[in-house]
């Protein structure tokens, strides 16, 4: 089994893989006069609001664990705030090396792989997708959003999908966690569900088997109409999953191997996986569902679906990572592609990928990023870049202040509790209090 959706009686369909809508970014931190000395303080002293909020969730058993990792510029040490156990009632403590399903926080990693290939001249930001995947040359577009898939409701795309549009969710592609009606049914029928939640049977909930390979996923996706004309609207999509196929065609080797070679390996992210090795199960958290205020396991670590090899590496929502590993990714970004003396990405790849690269033609009205920007798989607010995950995770870097921050918990849907969305504000509040105290 791969993807199971919860109905309106429990976890929402959109909440399963969304998550990122709640990350406001860290741009508000830029004006705060704090430095590395702040991170030498006792954790309880330096982060009282964040610590208190996490402790509240843990003491009330709303969460099994919650870990925040906060670091400053290229200081290799990240402060750990929070705690708990890998599972409710368990004895193994959660820490910076515990493993979390990061879902859509996979997107910025995939996006940065793409930006590196662009910086090397292997593809271009405004290159038509069809140059690389010819099946996308003549796309059809729905006239009525989420309407019928019929001849009278379809029209040809007025312009080609571009690489920039895939990275910024402006290509017009849909998402099985967003669409409704006939288009949602078509995504399900074709196995266009690039994500996984649980192997556990849940009565009344359909089982969606994904396409057997990334190539097949892309080929099937090309047969489905777009929800908007390319470059006209921001709409959360499978664009970063399709980017995985683009990357492997451009590089001539499997996408997951490219990700390992380009980012995971050079950055030292040794605890980031599409499949959790059996030897690492002892570090894996249990994922929980929240239903009517009650918490119940939906993906226990010992029998997690993440122990199985997925149908293909999901570039939009497939990774499991540790707070320590993701902090290294953020530190590499703050280093403009450098970490511990190793050049991972070009400076241009990071500068452009973490900046606002939205097409000038796109309308953000009513979208999750209205009034903001979007880079290669993540939200951009002034000098901050980041995104969140469907199981309560969030992370951002703030280039103006030098802060890197990540929050890790395991619960679905992410909107069941406000702590994910409150994370940047709690960080800001603690920093403001520390610098004014």
C-alpha positions as CSV (number, residue, x, y, z in Angstrom):
1,X,0.0,0.0,0.0
2,X,1.2,3.5,-0.5
3,X,-1.2,6.3,-0.1
4,X,-4.3,6.2,2.0
5,X,-6.5,9.2,2.4
6,X,-8.6,10.1,5.4
7,X,-12.2,11.3,4.8
8,X,-13.8,14.4,6.3
9,X,-14.7,12.3,9.4
10,X,-11.0,12.2,10.3
11,X,-7.9,13.4,8.7
12,X,-8.4,15.6,5.7
13,X,-7.2,14.5,2.3
14,X,-5.4,17.8,1.7
15,X,-3.8,17.6,5.1
16,X,-1.9,14.4,4.4
17,X,0.9,15.7,2.3
18,X,0.4,19.4,2.4
19,X,2.1,20.8,5.5
20,X,4.1,23.5,3.9
21,X,1.3,26.1,3.9
22,X,1.9,26.7,7.5
23,X,5.5,27.8,7.3
24,X,5.6,31.6,7.4
25,X,9.4,31.8,7.1
26,X,11.9,33.7,9.2
27,X,12.2,37.1,7.5
28,X,11.0,38.9,10.6
29,X,14.2,37.9,12.3
30,X,16.4,40.0,10.1
31,X,16.2,43.1,12.2
32,X,17.0,41.4,15.5
33,X,20.6,42.1,16.7
34,X,21.4,38.6,17.9
35,X,24.6,36.6,17.3
36,X,26.3,33.4,18.1
37,X,26.5,34.2,21.8
38,X,22.8,33.6,22.1
39,X,23.4,30.0,21.2
40,X,25.8,29.5,24.0
41,X,23.1,30.0,26.6
42,X,21.4,27.3,28.5
43,X,18.6,25.9,26.3
44,X,15.9,26.5,28.7
45,X,17.0,30.1,29.2
46,X,17.5,30.9,25.5
47,X,14.3,29.4,24.1
48,X,11.7,29.7,27.0
49,X,8.6,30.2,24.8
50,X,9.5,27.4,22.4
51,X,10.5,25.0,25.2
52,X,7.3,25.7,27.1
53,X,5.1,25.1,24.1
54,X,6.7,21.9,23.2
55,X,6.6,20.7,26.9
56,X,2.9,21.5,27.0
57,X,2.3,19.1,24.0
58,X,4.5,16.4,25.5
59,X,3.0,16.6,29.0
60,X,-0.5,16.5,27.7
61,X,0.5,13.5,25.5
62,X,-0.7,15.3,22.4
63,X,2.6,14.3,20.9
64,X,5.1,11.5,21.5
65,X,8.0,13.8,20.7
66,X,8.9,17.2,19.3
67,X,12.4,18.3,18.6
68,X,13.6,21.8,17.4
69,X,17.0,22.2,16.0
70,X,18.4,25.8,15.9
71,X,21.8,26.9,14.7
72,X,23.7,30.0,13.8
73,X,25.5,30.6,10.5
74,X,28.2,27.9,10.1
75,X,28.4,26.9,13.7
76,X,28.3,23.1,13.5
77,X,26.4,22.8,16.8
78,X,22.7,23.1,16.7
79,X,20.7,23.6,19.8
80,X,18.2,20.9,20.5
81,X,14.9,22.0,22.2
82,X,12.2,19.6,23.2
83,X,12.3,15.8,23.7
84,X,9.9,13.0,24.3
85,X,10.1,9.4,23.2
86,X,10.0,7.8,19.7
87,X,6.5,6.4,20.5
88,X,3.9,7.2,23.2
89,X,4.5,4.9,26.1
90,X,8.0,4.0,24.8
91,X,11.3,4.4,26.6
92,X,13.7,5.4,23.8
93,X,14.3,9.1,23.9
94,X,13.9,11.3,20.8
95,X,16.8,13.5,19.9
96,X,18.6,15.2,16.9
97,X,19.4,11.8,15.4
98,X,15.9,10.4,15.5
99,X,14.2,9.7,12.1
100,X,11.2,11.7,11.0
101,X,9.0,11.5,7.9
102,X,9.6,15.0,6.5
103,X,7.1,14.7,3.5
104,X,7.1,18.0,1.6
105,X,10.4,19.2,3.2
106,X,11.7,16.8,0.5
107,X,10.7,19.4,-2.1
108,X,13.5,22.0,-1.3
109,X,16.1,19.2,-1.6
110,X,14.8,18.1,-4.9
111,X,14.6,21.7,-6.0
112,X,18.2,22.4,-5.1
113,X,19.4,19.3,-7.1
114,X,17.6,20.8,-10.1
115,X,19.2,24.2,-9.5
116,X,22.6,22.6,-9.5
117,X,22.0,21.0,-12.8
118,X,20.8,24.4,-14.1
119,X,23.9,26.1,-12.8
120,X,26.0,23.5,-14.7
121,X,24.2,24.2,-17.9
122,X,22.6,20.8,-18.2
123,X,19.1,22.4,-18.4
124,X,17.7,25.9,-18.1
125,X,15.3,27.6,-15.8
126,X,13.0,28.7,-18.6
127,X,13.5,25.6,-20.8
128,X,10.3,23.9,-22.0
129,X,9.7,20.6,-20.1
130,X,9.0,19.0,-23.5
131,X,12.6,19.4,-24.5
132,X,13.4,16.8,-21.9
133,X,10.1,14.9,-21.7
134,X,8.5,15.1,-25.1
135,X,5.2,13.6,-23.9
136,X,4.4,17.0,-22.3
137,X,4.6,18.9,-25.7
138,X,0.8,19.2,-26.3
139,X,-1.0,19.4,-23.0
140,X,-4.7,20.0,-22.6
141,X,-6.1,22.3,-19.9
142,X,-9.4,22.3,-18.1
143,X,-11.5,25.3,-18.8
144,X,-13.4,24.9,-15.6
145,X,-11.1,24.2,-12.6
146,X,-11.7,20.7,-11.3
147,X,-14.5,20.3,-13.8
148,X,-15.2,17.4,-16.2
149,X,-12.6,15.7,-18.2
150,X,-14.4,16.0,-21.5
151,X,-13.8,17.6,-24.9
152,X,-16.1,20.6,-24.1
153,X,-14.1,21.4,-21.0
154,X,-10.6,21.1,-22.4
155,X,-8.5,23.5,-24.5
156,X,-4.9,23.4,-25.6
157,X,-2.2,24.8,-23.4
158,X,-1.3,28.3,-24.7
159,X,2.3,28.0,-23.7
160,X,4.7,25.2,-22.8
161,X,5.4,24.0,-19.2
162,X,8.8,25.2,-18.1
163,X,11.4,24.0,-15.6
164,X,10.8,27.2,-13.6
165,X,7.1,26.4,-13.4
166,X,7.7,22.9,-12.1
167,X,9.9,24.2,-9.3
168,X,7.4,26.9,-8.2
169,X,4.0,25.1,-8.6
170,X,2.9,27.3,-11.5
171,X,2.9,24.7,-14.3
172,X,-0.8,24.0,-14.1
173,X,-0.2,20.4,-12.9
174,X,-2.6,19.0,-10.3
175,X,-2.1,17.1,-7.1
176,X,-4.2,14.1,-5.8
177,X,-4.3,15.8,-2.4
178,X,-5.8,19.0,-3.8
179,X,-8.0,18.1,-6.8
180,X,-11.6,17.1,-6.6
181,X,-14.1,15.4,-8.9
182,X,-13.2,13.7,-12.1
183,X,-9.6,14.9,-12.0
184,X,-9.0,13.4,-8.6
185,X,-10.5,10.1,-9.8
186,X,-8.2,10.1,-12.8
187,X,-5.1,10.7,-10.6
188,X,-6.2,7.7,-8.4
189,X,-7.0,5.5,-11.4
190,X,-3.5,6.1,-12.9
191,X,-1.7,5.8,-9.6
192,X,-0.5,9.4,-9.6
193,X,-0.1,9.4,-5.8
194,X,3.5,10.3,-5.1
195,X,3.5,9.7,-1.4
196,X,2.9,7.1,1.3
197,X,1.4,7.2,4.8
198,X,0.7,3.7,6.1
199,X,0.4,0.0,5.3
200,X,-2.4,-0.3,7.9
201,X,-5.9,-1.0,6.6
202,X,-8.3,1.8,7.4
203,X,-12.0,0.8,6.8
204,X,-13.8,2.9,4.2
205,X,-10.6,4.5,2.9
206,X,-9.4,3.6,-0.7
207,X,-6.0,2.2,-1.3
208,X,-4.0,4.0,-4.0
209,X,-1.2,2.0,-5.6
210,X,1.3,4.4,-7.2
211,X,2.7,3.9,-10.7
212,X,5.4,1.3,-10.7
213,X,8.3,3.6,-11.7
214,X,9.1,7.3,-12.1
215,X,9.1,6.9,-15.8
216,X,5.6,5.5,-15.8
217,X,4.5,8.2,-13.4
218,X,5.7,10.9,-15.8
219,X,4.2,9.2,-18.9
220,X,0.8,8.8,-17.2
221,X,0.8,12.3,-15.9
222,X,1.3,13.6,-19.4
223,X,-2.1,12.2,-20.3
224,X,-4.0,14.1,-17.6
225,X,-5.2,17.6,-18.3
226,X,-3.8,20.6,-16.4
227,X,-5.9,22.5,-14.0
228,X,-4.6,26.0,-15.1
229,X,-2.8,27.4,-18.1
230,X,0.9,27.2,-17.5
231,X,2.4,30.2,-15.8
232,X,-0.9,31.8,-14.8
233,X,-1.7,30.6,-11.2
234,X,0.0,29.2,-8.2
235,X,-1.4,25.7,-7.4
236,X,0.3,23.1,-5.2
237,X,1.2,20.2,-7.5
238,X,3.2,17.1,-8.3
239,X,5.7,19.4,-10.0
240,X,8.6,18.4,-7.7
241,X,7.8,14.7,-8.2
242,X,7.9,15.1,-11.9
243,X,11.2,17.0,-11.5
244,X,12.6,13.8,-10.2
245,X,12.0,12.3,-13.7
246,X,13.4,15.3,-15.4
247,X,16.6,15.0,-13.3
248,X,17.1,11.4,-14.0
249,X,16.7,11.9,-17.8
250,X,19.1,14.8,-17.8
251,X,21.7,12.9,-15.7
252,X,21.1,9.5,-17.2
253,X,20.9,7.7,-13.9
254,X,18.2,7.1,-11.2
255,X,16.9,10.2,-9.5
256,X,17.6,8.9,-6.0
257,X,21.2,8.2,-7.0
258,X,21.5,11.8,-8.4
259,X,20.2,13.2,-5.1
260,X,22.7,11.1,-3.2
261,X,25.6,12.2,-5.4
262,X,24.7,15.9,-5.6
263,X,23.4,16.7,-2.1
264,X,23.0,14.0,0.5
265,X,26.5,12.5,0.2
266,X,28.6,15.8,-0.1
267,X,26.5,17.5,2.6
268,X,27.1,14.6,5.0
269,X,23.4,13.7,5.3
270,X,23.9,10.1,6.3
271,X,20.5,9.7,7.9
272,X,18.3,10.8,5.0
273,X,16.5,7.9,3.2
274,X,13.7,7.1,0.8
275,X,13.8,3.7,2.4
276,X,14.8,3.3,6.1
277,X,17.4,0.6,6.4
278,X,16.5,-2.2,8.8
279,X,19.5,-1.3,10.9
280,X,18.1,2.1,11.6
281,X,14.6,1.2,12.7
282,X,15.6,1.8,16.3
283,X,15.8,5.5,15.5
284,X,12.5,5.8,13.6
285,X,9.6,7.6,15.2
286,X,6.0,6.4,15.1
287,X,3.6,8.6,13.1
288,X,0.3,9.4,14.6
289,X,-3.2,10.4,13.4
290,X,-5.3,13.0,15.2
291,X,-9.0,12.2,15.1
292,X,-11.5,14.2,17.2
293,X,-8.8,15.2,19.6
294,X,-7.6,11.6,20.0
295,X,-4.1,10.4,19.0
296,X,-3.6,7.0,17.5
297,X,-0.6,5.3,15.6
298,X,-1.0,5.2,11.8
299,X,2.6,4.1,11.0
300,X,4.3,2.4,13.8
301,X,8.1,2.3,13.4
302,X,8.5,-1.5,13.6
303,X,6.1,-2.0,10.7
304,X,6.5,1.3,8.9
305,X,5.8,1.5,5.2
306,X,9.1,3.4,5.0
307,X,10.9,0.1,5.6
308,X,9.8,-0.9,2.1
309,X,11.3,0.4,-1.1
310,X,8.7,2.8,-2.6
311,X,7.4,2.3,-6.1
312,X,9.8,5.2,-7.0
313,X,11.6,7.9,-5.2
314,X,9.0,10.6,-4.4
315,X,10.8,13.9,-5.0
316,X,7.9,15.9,-3.5
317,X,7.2,13.9,-0.3
318,X,9.3,10.8,0.0
319,X,12.2,11.4,2.4
320,X,12.8,10.3,6.0
321,X,15.5,12.5,7.7
322,X,16.8,13.4,11.1
323,X,16.9,16.9,12.7
324,X,20.7,16.7,12.6
325,X,20.7,15.9,8.9
326,X,18.2,18.5,7.9
327,X,20.2,21.1,9.9
328,X,23.2,20.2,7.7
329,X,21.2,20.9,4.6
330,X,20.1,24.3,6.0
331,X,23.7,25.0,7.0
332,X,24.9,24.2,3.5
333,X,22.3,26.6,2.1
334,X,23.5,29.4,4.6
335,X,27.0,28.6,3.4
336,X,25.9,29.4,-0.2
337,X,26.6,25.8,-1.2
338,X,29.6,25.2,1.1
339,X,29.7,23.1,4.3
340,X,32.8,22.1,6.3
341,X,35.1,23.1,3.4
342,X,33.2,21.1,0.8
343,X,31.5,22.7,-2.2
344,X,28.2,21.0,-2.5
345,X,26.2,23.4,-4.7
346,X,27.3,26.4,-6.7
347,X,26.8,29.7,-5.1
348,X,24.5,30.7,-8.1
349,X,22.4,27.5,-7.5
350,X,21.7,28.5,-3.9
351,X,21.3,32.3,-4.6
352,X,18.8,31.7,-7.3
353,X,17.0,28.7,-5.8
354,X,16.3,30.4,-2.5
355,X,15.1,33.6,-4.1
356,X,11.8,34.4,-5.6
357,X,11.7,32.8,-9.0
358,X,8.0,32.9,-9.6
359,X,7.1,33.7,-13.3
360,X,6.1,37.3,-13.7
361,X,2.8,36.2,-15.3
362,X,1.5,34.2,-12.3
363,X,-1.5,35.3,-10.2
364,X,-1.1,34.5,-6.5
365,X,-4.5,35.7,-5.5
366,X,-6.1,33.3,-2.9
367,X,-3.1,31.0,-2.9
368,X,-1.0,29.8,0.1
369,X,1.8,32.2,-1.0
370,X,-0.2,35.3,-1.8
371,X,2.0,38.4,-1.0
372,X,5.1,36.3,-0.8
373,X,7.6,34.6,-3.1
374,X,8.6,31.1,-4.0
375,X,11.9,29.5,-4.9
376,X,13.0,26.0,-5.9
377,X,10.5,24.0,-3.8
378,X,10.1,26.4,-0.9
379,X,8.5,29.7,0.2
380,X,10.5,32.9,0.1
381,X,9.8,35.8,2.5
382,X,12.4,38.5,2.1
383,X,15.7,36.8,2.8
384,X,14.1,33.6,4.3
385,X,13.5,30.3,2.5
386,X,11.8,27.2,3.8
387,X,8.8,24.8,3.7
388,X,7.0,22.3,5.9
389,X,5.8,18.8,5.9
390,X,2.5,17.0,6.3
391,X,3.4,15.3,9.6
392,X,4.1,18.4,11.5
393,X,7.6,19.3,10.4
394,X,8.9,22.7,9.3
395,X,12.3,24.3,8.5
396,X,13.8,27.5,7.3
397,X,17.0,29.5,6.8
398,X,17.2,33.3,7.2
399,X,20.0,34.7,5.2
400,X,19.7,38.2,6.6
401,X,20.2,37.0,10.2
402,X,22.1,33.8,9.7
403,X,19.6,31.7,11.6
404,X,18.7,28.1,10.6
405,X,15.8,26.4,12.3
406,X,13.9,23.1,12.1
407,X,10.9,21.6,13.9
408,X,10.2,17.9,13.9
409,X,7.1,16.1,15.2
410,X,5.0,13.2,13.8
411,X,1.3,13.8,13.6
412,X,-1.3,14.1,10.8
413,X,-2.9,16.2,9.6
414,X,-0.5,19.0,10.3
415,X,-3.3,21.5,10.9
416,X,-4.6,19.4,13.8
417,X,-2.3,21.3,16.1
418,X,-1.1,24.9,15.6
419,X,2.5,24.3,16.7
420,X,3.9,23.8,13.3
421,X,2.6,27.1,12.1
422,X,3.6,28.8,15.3
423,X,7.2,27.6,15.2
424,X,8.7,30.7,13.4
425,X,6.8,33.0,15.7
426,X,8.0,31.2,18.9
427,X,11.6,31.4,17.6
428,X,11.2,35.1,16.9
429,X,9.6,35.7,20.4
430,X,12.5,34.0,22.1
431,X,15.1,35.8,20.1
432,X,13.5,39.2,20.7
433,X,13.3,38.5,24.4
434,X,16.9,37.4,24.6
435,X,18.3,40.4,22.6
436,X,16.1,42.9,24.6
437,X,16.8,41.4,28.0
